[in-house]
Amino acid sequence: MSREIDIPDRKGVYILILEVSEECNIHIGKTKIFKIDKGIYIYVGSALHSLRRRLKRYLKFRELKKLHWHIDYLLTQCSISNISIIYATLEKYKLSIRPETLLSNLINSLKNTIPIKGFGCTDLRGVKSNLYKINVNNVENVKNIMIIIFDELFKNYHIYIV
């Protein structure tokens, strides 16, 4: 059972920091399979209509019945031992590219990330992945890295730990 949180009902960008506790294969459709190793992952996403609805969906991932996005499959097919969310609302920002693209490419440029090619980015140009394995020894260090990035890009962000 997830705790109730007050997420704005606005558009926004977010990351999920996931700790996958054992290796798994994610099956999407009839042909796509993603191999996910044990470790810490960062998933980049956006909510173009309702950040509240999107993030509450992920907070209740164990109850998902209809799988739509790649991340839904990961959340339901892999063993997740820890999930944290960092999000920013976007009304104040006028960027030349989608904030999700900017954030994903920035995370991809970090020397300790490995993109899971083709995961979650089928609607974005110039993005290799929206899921990254990060070779950092603990979740707290990952959160600290992501907070620095959000602070630089958005100035107004929130953190939620499940």
C-alpha positions in Angstrom: 0.0 0.0 0.0 1.5 3.3 -1.0 1.3 6.5 1.0 -0.8 9.4 -0.2 1.2 12.3 -1.5 0.2 15.7 -2.9 1.5 15.7 -6.5 0.5 18.7 -8.6 -2.0 18.0 -11.4 0.2 19.6 -14.0 2.6 18.6 -16.8 6.0 17.7 -15.7 9.2 15.6 -16.0 10.4 13.0 -13.6 12.8 10.2 -12.9 12.3 7.0 -11.1 15.3 5.6 -9.3 14.8 1.9 -9.1 16.7 -0.8 -7.3 16.3 -4.1 -9.1 17.1 -6.9 -6.6 17.6 -9.7 -9.1 18.2 -10.2 -12.9 15.1 -10.4 -15.0 14.0 -10.4 -18.7 11.2 -8.0 -19.6 8.9 -9.3 -22.3 7.1 -6.6 -24.3 4.8 -7.8 -27.0 5.8 -10.9 -29.0 9.3 -9.9 -29.9 10.9 -7.4 -27.6 13.0 -8.6 -24.7 15.1 -6.4 -22.5 17.6 -8.1 -20.1 17.8 -6.2 -16.8 20.6 -7.0 -14.5 20.5 -6.6 -10.7 21.4 -3.0 -9.8 20.3 0.6 -9.7 18.4 2.1 -12.6 17.2 5.6 -13.6 14.1 5.9 -15.7 13.3 9.2 -17.3 9.7 10.2 -18.1 7.3 13.0 -18.7 3.7 13.6 -18.1 2.3 16.0 -20.7 -1.1 16.2 -19.0 -1.2 15.0 -15.4 2.0 14.4 -13.3 -0.3 13.4 -10.4 -2.0 10.6 -12.4 1.3 9.3 -13.9 3.3 9.2 -10.7 0.4 7.7 -8.6 0.2 5.0 -11.2 3.9 4.1 -10.5 3.5 4.3 -6.8 0.8 1.5 -7.1 2.9 -0.5 -9.6 2.1 -3.8 -7.9 -1.5 -3.3 -8.7 -1.1 -2.4 -12.4 -3.5 -4.5 -14.6 -3.2 -2.8 -17.9 0.4 -2.4 -19.1 1.0 0.5 -21.5 4.5 1.9 -21.3 7.8 0.0 -21.2 8.3 1.0 -17.6 5.0 -0.7 -16.7 6.5 -4.0 -17.8 9.7 -3.4 -15.8 7.8 -2.6 -12.7 5.6 -5.7 -12.9 8.1 -8.2 -14.3 11.2 -7.4 -12.2 11.7 -7.5 -8.4 11.9 -3.9 -7.3 13.3 -3.4 -3.8 13.4 0.4 -3.7 11.8 3.2 -5.7 12.3 7.0 -5.4 10.9 9.7 -7.5 12.2 13.2 -8.3 9.9 15.4 -10.4 9.6 18.9 -11.6 6.5 20.8 -12.9 7.1 22.6 -16.2 4.7 25.5 -16.6 7.6 28.0 -16.1 10.0 26.5 -18.6 10.3 27.4 -22.2 12.8 25.0 -23.7 13.7 24.4 -27.3 13.6 20.6 -26.8 11.4 18.4 -24.7 12.6 18.4 -21.1 12.5 14.6 -21.1 14.9 14.6 -24.1 17.2 17.1 -22.4 17.2 15.1 -19.1 17.7 11.7 -20.8 20.6 12.9 -22.9 22.2 14.5 -19.9 21.9 11.3 -17.9 23.3 9.3 -20.9 26.3 11.6 -20.9 27.3 10.6 -17.3 30.4 8.3 -17.4 28.8 5.8 -15.0 25.5 5.1 -16.9 24.7 2.4 -19.4 21.6 3.0 -21.6 19.2 0.1 -22.1 18.9 0.8 -25.8 15.4 1.4 -27.1 13.7 1.3 -23.7 10.9 3.9 -23.2 12.0 6.3 -25.9 10.1 5.3 -29.0 8.4 8.7 -29.1 11.6 10.8 -28.8 14.1 11.8 -31.4 17.8 11.8 -30.6 17.4 9.6 -27.4 18.9 6.2 -27.1 17.0 5.2 -24.0 14.9 6.4 -21.1 16.3 3.7 -18.9 19.9 3.7 -17.6 21.8 1.4 -15.3 24.0 3.5 -13.1 27.1 2.0 -11.7 27.1 3.8 -8.4 27.3 1.8 -5.1 24.1 3.0 -3.4 20.7 4.7 -4.0 21.6 7.7 -1.8 24.5 8.5 -4.1 22.3 8.3 -7.2 19.7 10.6 -5.6 22.4 13.1 -4.8 23.6 13.1 -8.4 20.1 13.5 -9.7 19.3 16.3 -7.3 22.3 18.2 -8.7 21.0 17.7 -12.2 17.4 18.7 -11.3 18.7 21.7 -9.4 20.6 22.9 -12.5 17.8 22.2 -15.0 14.6 23.0 -13.1 15.3 24.8 -9.8 11.8 23.8 -8.6 11.6 20.0 -8.0 10.3 17.5 -5.4 11.6 14.2 -4.1 9.4 11.3 -3.0 10.7 8.1 -1.6 8.5 5.0 -1.4 
